Amino acid sequence: MKKIENLLLRAGGYTVLILLLFYLFGLASDFTDAYIDFPTFMLILGFGIIISAAGLIFSAQKIVLALRVLIHYAVLLLAFSVIFISTGNISSAGGGAVFTAIIIFTVLYATIFGISYGILMAVRKVDEKIDRKIKAELKKETKKEKYRPLYKTEE
């Protein structure tokens, strides 16, 4: 139950980020009719759930990281293609528009993955540094103190 709750919580976060990006692109391109109707919102929510579910592949530590990233990218590209390209107006615009959408998706994926992976590695490095410092301090403290019994035994 906890995994489902975590999956849905992450899906909600991804959905909010996608909606935020949608509105930011709308503002940047002076597209004033940037609104999302209920069916479009449900598509975005579905994509958020797929992103969240695809993220579970990263917990499979037995698979090499490069293969996990490739599987994750392939699942998201397939979901993006099915949900947005085939159901949206992109497929009717022709092959060039579909190719452009896939390139934009790939660039966004690489950028977001690169930033998040860099942050993750930096946090891990800081955690390891703190762990080493704590272990070193504990060793120093144990060397300074000599064992003294709490009570004296009679000899």
Biotite code that builds the C-alpha atoms (Angstrom):
import biotite.structure as struc

atoms = struc.array([
    struc.Atom([0.000, 0.000, 0.000], chain_id="A", res_id=1, res_name="MET", atom_name="CA", element="C"),
    struc.Atom([2.889, 2.315, 0.820], chain_id="A", res_id=2, res_name="LYS", atom_name="CA", element="C"),
    struc.Atom([4.399, 1.785, -2.657], chain_id="A", res_id=3, res_name="LYS", atom_name="CA", element="C"),
    struc.Atom([1.119, 2.703, -4.361], chain_id="A", res_id=4, res_name="ILE", atom_name="CA", element="C"),
    struc.Atom([0.819, 5.802, -2.193], chain_id="A", res_id=5, res_name="GLU", atom_name="CA", element="C"),
    struc.Atom([4.400, 6.801, -3.036], chain_id="A", res_id=6, res_name="ASN", atom_name="CA", element="C"),
    struc.Atom([3.776, 6.141, -6.747], chain_id="A", res_id=7, res_name="LEU", atom_name="CA", element="C"),
    struc.Atom([0.658, 8.332, -6.798], chain_id="A", res_id=8, res_name="LEU", atom_name="CA", element="C"),
    struc.Atom([2.337, 11.082, -4.781], chain_id="A", res_id=9, res_name="LEU", atom_name="CA", element="C"),
    struc.Atom([5.209, 11.232, -7.262], chain_id="A", res_id=10, res_name="ARG", atom_name="CA", element="C"),
    struc.Atom([2.743, 11.109, -10.163], chain_id="A", res_id=11, res_name="ALA", atom_name="CA", element="C"),
    struc.Atom([1.002, 14.169, -8.742], chain_id="A", res_id=12, res_name="GLY", atom_name="CA", element="C"),
    struc.Atom([4.323, 15.977, -8.506], chain_id="A", res_id=13, res_name="GLY", atom_name="CA", element="C"),
    struc.Atom([5.232, 15.113, -12.086], chain_id="A", res_id=14, res_name="TYR", atom_name="CA", element="C"),
    struc.Atom([1.791, 16.242, -13.249], chain_id="A", res_id=15, res_name="THR", atom_name="CA", element="C"),
    struc.Atom([2.228, 19.608, -11.547], chain_id="A", res_id=16, res_name="VAL", atom_name="CA", element="C"),
    struc.Atom([5.673, 20.039, -13.137], chain_id="A", res_id=17, res_name="LEU", atom_name="CA", element="C"),
    struc.Atom([4.313, 19.186, -16.588], chain_id="A", res_id=18, res_name="ILE", atom_name="CA", element="C"),
    struc.Atom([1.463, 21.670, -16.172], chain_id="A", res_id=19, res_name="LEU", atom_name="CA", element="C"),
    struc.Atom([3.916, 24.328, -15.003], chain_id="A", res_id=20, res_name="LEU", atom_name="CA", element="C"),
    struc.Atom([6.124, 23.710, -18.057], chain_id="A", res_id=21, res_name="LEU", atom_name="CA", element="C"),
    struc.Atom([3.054, 23.877, -20.301], chain_id="A", res_id=22, res_name="PHE", atom_name="CA", element="C"),
    struc.Atom([2.088, 27.280, -18.943], chain_id="A", res_id=23, res_name="TYR", atom_name="CA", element="C"),
    struc.Atom([5.671, 28.588, -19.012], chain_id="A", res_id=24, res_name="LEU", atom_name="CA", element="C"),
    struc.Atom([6.039, 27.580, -22.667], chain_id="A", res_id=25, res_name="PHE", atom_name="CA", element="C"),
    struc.Atom([2.682, 29.223, -23.332], chain_id="A", res_id=26, res_name="GLY", atom_name="CA", element="C"),
    struc.Atom([3.874, 32.462, -21.749], chain_id="A", res_id=27, res_name="LEU", atom_name="CA", element="C"),
    struc.Atom([7.241, 32.367, -23.499], chain_id="A", res_id=28, res_name="ALA", atom_name="CA", element="C"),
    struc.Atom([5.665, 31.858, -26.913], chain_id="A", res_id=29, res_name="SER", atom_name="CA", element="C"),
    struc.Atom([2.918, 34.472, -26.387], chain_id="A", res_id=30, res_name="ASP", atom_name="CA", element="C"),
    struc.Atom([0.335, 31.717, -26.765], chain_id="A", res_id=31, res_name="PHE", atom_name="CA", element="C"),
    struc.Atom([-2.497, 33.384, -24.881], chain_id="A", res_id=32, res_name="THR", atom_name="CA", element="C"),
    struc.Atom([-5.001, 30.551, -25.323], chain_id="A", res_id=33, res_name="ASP", atom_name="CA", element="C"),
    struc.Atom([-2.984, 28.207, -23.106], chain_id="A", res_id=34, res_name="ALA", atom_name="CA", element="C"),
    struc.Atom([-5.715, 26.371, -21.277], chain_id="A", res_id=35, res_name="TYR", atom_name="CA", element="C"),
    struc.Atom([-6.092, 22.733, -20.406], chain_id="A", res_id=36, res_name="ILE", atom_name="CA", element="C"),
    struc.Atom([-9.441, 21.007, -20.657], chain_id="A", res_id=37, res_name="ASP", atom_name="CA", element="C"),
    struc.Atom([-10.336, 17.920, -18.638], chain_id="A", res_id=38, res_name="PHE", atom_name="CA", element="C"),
    struc.Atom([-9.360, 15.297, -21.262], chain_id="A", res_id=39, res_name="PRO", atom_name="CA", element="C"),
    struc.Atom([-5.974, 16.966, -21.735], chain_id="A", res_id=40, res_name="THR", atom_name="CA", element="C"),
    struc.Atom([-5.476, 17.091, -17.982], chain_id="A", res_id=41, res_name="PHE", atom_name="CA", element="C"),
    struc.Atom([-6.272, 13.373, -17.763], chain_id="A", res_id=42, res_name="MET", atom_name="CA", element="C"),
    struc.Atom([-3.672, 12.668, -20.472], chain_id="A", res_id=43, res_name="LEU", atom_name="CA", element="C"),
    struc.Atom([-1.088, 14.668, -18.542], chain_id="A", res_id=44, res_name="ILE", atom_name="CA", element="C"),
    struc.Atom([-2.033, 12.886, -15.310], chain_id="A", res_id=45, res_name="LEU", atom_name="CA", element="C"),
    struc.Atom([-1.706, 9.529, -17.076], chain_id="A", res_id=46, res_name="GLY", atom_name="CA", element="C"),
    struc.Atom([1.715, 10.535, -18.337], chain_id="A", res_id=47, res_name="PHE", atom_name="CA", element="C"),
    struc.Atom([2.680, 11.572, -14.794], chain_id="A", res_id=48, res_name="GLY", atom_name="CA", element="C"),
    struc.Atom([1.652, 8.138, -13.504], chain_id="A", res_id=49, res_name="ILE", atom_name="CA", element="C"),
    struc.Atom([3.698, 6.441, -16.236], chain_id="A", res_id=50, res_name="ILE", atom_name="CA", element="C"),
    struc.Atom([6.728, 8.609, -15.372], chain_id="A", res_id=51, res_name="ILE", atom_name="CA", element="C"),
    struc.Atom([6.339, 7.647, -11.725], chain_id="A", res_id=52, res_name="SER", atom_name="CA", element="C"),
    struc.Atom([5.977, 3.941, -12.527], chain_id="A", res_id=53, res_name="ALA", atom_name="CA", element="C"),
    struc.Atom([8.933, 4.034, -14.933], chain_id="A", res_id=54, res_name="ALA", atom_name="CA", element="C"),
    struc.Atom([11.023, 5.561, -12.160], chain_id="A", res_id=55, res_name="GLY", atom_name="CA", element="C"),
    struc.Atom([10.785, 2.274, -10.278], chain_id="A", res_id=56, res_name="LEU", atom_name="CA", element="C"),
    struc.Atom([13.337, 0.814, -12.715], chain_id="A", res_id=57, res_name="ILE", atom_name="CA", element="C"),
    struc.Atom([16.010, 2.857, -10.944], chain_id="A", res_id=58, res_name="PHE", atom_name="CA", element="C"),
    struc.Atom([15.507, 0.829, -7.766], chain_id="A", res_id=59, res_name="SER", atom_name="CA", element="C"),
    struc.Atom([16.663, -2.338, -9.596], chain_id="A", res_id=60, res_name="ALA", atom_name="CA", element="C"),
    struc.Atom([20.294, -2.185, -8.488], chain_id="A", res_id=61, res_name="GLN", atom_name="CA", element="C"),
    struc.Atom([21.213, -5.455, -10.237], chain_id="A", res_id=62, res_name="LYS", atom_name="CA", element="C"),
    struc.Atom([20.808, -3.795, -13.645], chain_id="A", res_id=63, res_name="ILE", atom_name="CA", element="C"),
    struc.Atom([23.624, -1.577, -14.915], chain_id="A", res_id=64, res_name="VAL", atom_name="CA", element="C"),
    struc.Atom([22.808, 2.145, -14.653], chain_id="A", res_id=65, res_name="LEU", atom_name="CA", element="C"),
    struc.Atom([23.143, 2.762, -18.399], chain_id="A", res_id=66, res_name="ALA", atom_name="CA", element="C"),
    struc.Atom([20.598, 0.016, -19.141], chain_id="A", res_id=67, res_name="LEU", atom_name="CA", element="C"),
    struc.Atom([18.215, 1.360, -16.489], chain_id="A", res_id=68, res_name="ARG", atom_name="CA", element="C"),
    struc.Atom([18.400, 4.817, -18.067], chain_id="A", res_id=69, res_name="VAL", atom_name="CA", element="C"),
    struc.Atom([17.837, 3.365, -21.544], chain_id="A", res_id=70, res_name="LEU", atom_name="CA", element="C"),
    struc.Atom([14.783, 1.380, -20.382], chain_id="A", res_id=71, res_name="ILE", atom_name="CA", element="C"),
    struc.Atom([13.425, 4.433, -18.556], chain_id="A", res_id=72, res_name="HIS", atom_name="CA", element="C"),
    struc.Atom([13.907, 6.622, -21.635], chain_id="A", res_id=73, res_name="TYR", atom_name="CA", element="C"),
    struc.Atom([12.293, 4.035, -23.942], chain_id="A", res_id=74, res_name="ALA", atom_name="CA", element="C"),
    struc.Atom([9.234, 3.665, -21.695], chain_id="A", res_id=75, res_name="VAL", atom_name="CA", element="C"),
    struc.Atom([8.788, 7.427, -21.426], chain_id="A", res_id=76, res_name="LEU", atom_name="CA", element="C"),
    struc.Atom([9.310, 7.965, -25.158], chain_id="A", res_id=77, res_name="LEU", atom_name="CA", element="C"),
    struc.Atom([6.722, 5.291, -25.919], chain_id="A", res_id=78, res_name="LEU", atom_name="CA", element="C"),
    struc.Atom([4.277, 6.847, -23.459], chain_id="A", res_id=79, res_name="ALA", atom_name="CA", element="C"),
    struc.Atom([4.946, 10.316, -24.874], chain_id="A", res_id=80, res_name="PHE", atom_name="CA", element="C"),
    struc.Atom([4.405, 9.039, -28.407], chain_id="A", res_id=81, res_name="SER", atom_name="CA", element="C"),
    struc.Atom([1.171, 7.238, -27.604], chain_id="A", res_id=82, res_name="VAL", atom_name="CA", element="C"),
    struc.Atom([-0.315, 9.860, -25.307], chain_id="A", res_id=83, res_name="ILE", atom_name="CA", element="C"),
    struc.Atom([0.709, 13.157, -26.858], chain_id="A", res_id=84, res_name="PHE", atom_name="CA", element="C"),
    struc.Atom([1.795, 12.578, -30.445], chain_id="A", res_id=85, res_name="ILE", atom_name="CA", element="C"),
    struc.Atom([-0.946, 10.177, -31.531], chain_id="A", res_id=86, res_name="SER", atom_name="CA", element="C"),
    struc.Atom([-3.775, 11.860, -29.620], chain_id="A", res_id=87, res_name="THR", atom_name="CA", element="C"),
    struc.Atom([-2.700, 15.445, -30.213], chain_id="A", res_id=88, res_name="GLY", atom_name="CA", element="C"),
    struc.Atom([-2.473, 17.538, -33.321], chain_id="A", res_id=89, res_name="ASN", atom_name="CA", element="C"),
    struc.Atom([1.195, 16.693, -33.794], chain_id="A", res_id=90, res_name="ILE", atom_name="CA", element="C"),
    struc.Atom([0.635, 13.535, -35.843], chain_id="A", res_id=91, res_name="SER", atom_name="CA", element="C"),
    struc.Atom([-1.660, 15.363, -38.252], chain_id="A", res_id=92, res_name="SER", atom_name="CA", element="C"),
    struc.Atom([1.029, 17.997, -38.857], chain_id="A", res_id=93, res_name="ALA", atom_name="CA", element="C"),
    struc.Atom([3.286, 15.449, -40.566], chain_id="A", res_id=94, res_name="GLY", atom_name="CA", element="C"),
    struc.Atom([6.456, 13.491, -40.013], chain_id="A", res_id=95, res_name="GLY", atom_name="CA", element="C"),
    struc.Atom([8.604, 16.571, -39.497], chain_id="A", res_id=96, res_name="GLY", atom_name="CA", element="C"),
    struc.Atom([6.482, 17.695, -36.560], chain_id="A", res_id=97, res_name="ALA", atom_name="CA", element="C"),
    struc.Atom([6.616, 14.220, -35.009], chain_id="A", res_id=98, res_name="VAL", atom_name="CA", element="C"),
    struc.Atom([10.400, 14.120, -35.427], chain_id="A", res_id=99, res_name="PHE", atom_name="CA", element="C"),
    struc.Atom([10.710, 17.591, -33.890], chain_id="A", res_id=100, res_name="THR", atom_name="CA", element="C"),
    struc.Atom([8.522, 16.548, -30.946], chain_id="A", res_id=101, res_name="ALA", atom_name="CA", element="C"),
    struc.Atom([10.698, 13.480, -30.339], chain_id="A", res_id=102, res_name="ILE", atom_name="CA", element="C"),
    struc.Atom([13.879, 15.584, -30.511], chain_id="A", res_id=103, res_name="ILE", atom_name="CA", element="C"),
    struc.Atom([12.438, 18.124, -28.058], chain_id="A", res_id=104, res_name="ILE", atom_name="CA", element="C"),
    struc.Atom([11.381, 15.289, -25.742], chain_id="A", res_id=105, res_name="PHE", atom_name="CA", element="C"),
    struc.Atom([14.853, 13.736, -25.929], chain_id="A", res_id=106, res_name="THR", atom_name="CA", element="C"),
    struc.Atom([16.577, 17.046, -25.175], chain_id="A", res_id=107, res_name="VAL", atom_name="CA", element="C"),
    struc.Atom([14.233, 17.686, -22.235], chain_id="A", res_id=108, res_name="LEU", atom_name="CA", element="C"),
    struc.Atom([14.797, 14.145, -20.961], chain_id="A", res_id=109, res_name="TYR", atom_name="CA", element="C"),
    struc.Atom([18.581, 14.455, -21.184], chain_id="A", res_id=110, res_name="ALA", atom_name="CA", element="C"),
    struc.Atom([18.543, 17.865, -19.495], chain_id="A", res_id=111, res_name="THR", atom_name="CA", element="C"),
    struc.Atom([16.251, 16.850, -16.648], chain_id="A", res_id=112, res_name="ILE", atom_name="CA", element="C"),
    struc.Atom([18.056, 13.544, -16.133], chain_id="A", res_id=113, res_name="PHE", atom_name="CA", element="C"),
    struc.Atom([21.470, 15.215, -16.194], chain_id="A", res_id=114, res_name="GLY", atom_name="CA", element="C"),
    struc.Atom([20.471, 17.833, -13.634], chain_id="A", res_id=115, res_name="ILE", atom_name="CA", element="C"),
    struc.Atom([18.756, 15.362, -11.306], chain_id="A", res_id=116, res_name="SER", atom_name="CA", element="C"),
    struc.Atom([21.610, 12.834, -11.559], chain_id="A", res_id=117, res_name="TYR", atom_name="CA", element="C"),
    struc.Atom([24.158, 15.576, -10.843], chain_id="A", res_id=118, res_name="GLY", atom_name="CA", element="C"),
    struc.Atom([22.214, 16.686, -7.773], chain_id="A", res_id=119, res_name="ILE", atom_name="CA", element="C"),
    struc.Atom([21.915, 13.074, -6.593], chain_id="A", res_id=120, res_name="LEU", atom_name="CA", element="C"),
    struc.Atom([25.661, 12.489, -6.928], chain_id="A", res_id=121, res_name="MET", atom_name="CA", element="C"),
    struc.Atom([26.465, 15.739, -5.104], chain_id="A", res_id=122, res_name="ALA", atom_name="CA", element="C"),
    struc.Atom([24.137, 14.812, -2.237], chain_id="A", res_id=123, res_name="VAL", atom_name="CA", element="C"),
    struc.Atom([25.657, 11.324, -2.007], chain_id="A", res_id=124, res_name="ARG", atom_name="CA", element="C"),
    struc.Atom([29.160, 12.795, -1.942], chain_id="A", res_id=125, res_name="LYS", atom_name="CA", element="C"),
    struc.Atom([28.188, 15.136, 0.909], chain_id="A", res_id=126, res_name="VAL", atom_name="CA", element="C"),
    struc.Atom([26.561, 12.239, 2.791], chain_id="A", res_id=127, res_name="ASP", atom_name="CA", element="C"),
    struc.Atom([29.687, 10.105, 2.424], chain_id="A", res_id=128, res_name="GLU", atom_name="CA", element="C"),
    struc.Atom([31.881, 12.985, 3.594], chain_id="A", res_id=129, res_name="LYS", atom_name="CA", element="C"),
    struc.Atom([29.706, 13.508, 6.673], chain_id="A", res_id=130, res_name="ILE", atom_name="CA", element="C"),
    struc.Atom([29.744, 9.763, 7.403], chain_id="A", res_id=131, res_name="ASP", atom_name="CA", element="C"),
    struc.Atom([33.561, 9.656, 7.206], chain_id="A", res_id=132, res_name="ARG", atom_name="CA", element="C"),
    struc.Atom([33.836, 12.695, 9.483], chain_id="A", res_id=133, res_name="LYS", atom_name="CA", element="C"),
    struc.Atom([31.503, 11.175, 12.084], chain_id="A", res_id=134, res_name="ILE", atom_name="CA", element="C"),
    struc.Atom([33.391, 7.856, 12.030], chain_id="A", res_id=135, res_name="LYS", atom_name="CA", element="C"),
    struc.Atom([36.720, 9.667, 12.457], chain_id="A", res_id=136, res_name="ALA", atom_name="CA", element="C"),
    struc.Atom([35.381, 11.667, 15.409], chain_id="A", res_id=137, res_name="GLU", atom_name="CA", element="C"),
    struc.Atom([34.041, 8.528, 17.057], chain_id="A", res_id=138, res_name="LEU", atom_name="CA", element="C"),
    struc.Atom([37.427, 6.830, 16.677], chain_id="A", res_id=139, res_name="LYS", atom_name="CA", element="C"),
    struc.Atom([39.167, 9.836, 18.273], chain_id="A", res_id=140, res_name="LYS", atom_name="CA", element="C"),
    struc.Atom([36.772, 9.820, 21.211], chain_id="A", res_id=141, res_name="GLU", atom_name="CA", element="C"),
    struc.Atom([37.213, 6.122, 21.876], chain_id="A", res_id=142, res_name="THR", atom_name="CA", element="C"),
    struc.Atom([41.020, 6.421, 21.786], chain_id="A", res_id=143, res_name="LYS", atom_name="CA", element="C"),
    struc.Atom([41.038, 9.278, 24.317], chain_id="A", res_id=144, res_name="LYS", atom_name="CA", element="C"),
    struc.Atom([38.970, 7.471, 26.891], chain_id="A", res_id=145, res_name="GLU", atom_name="CA", element="C"),
    struc.Atom([40.477, 4.581, 28.767], chain_id="A", res_id=146, res_name="LYS", atom_name="CA", element="C"),
    struc.Atom([38.383, 1.905, 30.262], chain_id="A", res_id=147, res_name="TYR", atom_name="CA", element="C"),
    struc.Atom([37.545, 2.509, 33.889], chain_id="A", res_id=148, res_name="ARG", atom_name="CA", element="C"),
    struc.Atom([35.211, 0.164, 35.685], chain_id="A", res_id=149, res_name="PRO", atom_name="CA", element="C"),
    struc.Atom([32.235, 1.725, 37.348], chain_id="A", res_id=150, res_name="LEU", atom_name="CA", element="C"),
    struc.Atom([32.967, -0.105, 40.567], chain_id="A", res_id=151, res_name="TYR", atom_name="CA", element="C"),
    struc.Atom([36.106, -1.524, 42.099], chain_id="A", res_id=152, res_name="LYS", atom_name="CA", element="C"),
    struc.Atom([36.435, -5.181, 42.642], chain_id="A", res_id=153, res_name="THR", atom_name="CA", element="C"),
    struc.Atom([38.081, -6.512, 45.753], chain_id="A", res_id=154, res_name="GLU", atom_name="CA", element="C"),
    struc.Atom([41.283, -8.332, 45.160], chain_id="A", res_id=155, res_name="GLU", atom_name="CA", element="C"),
])
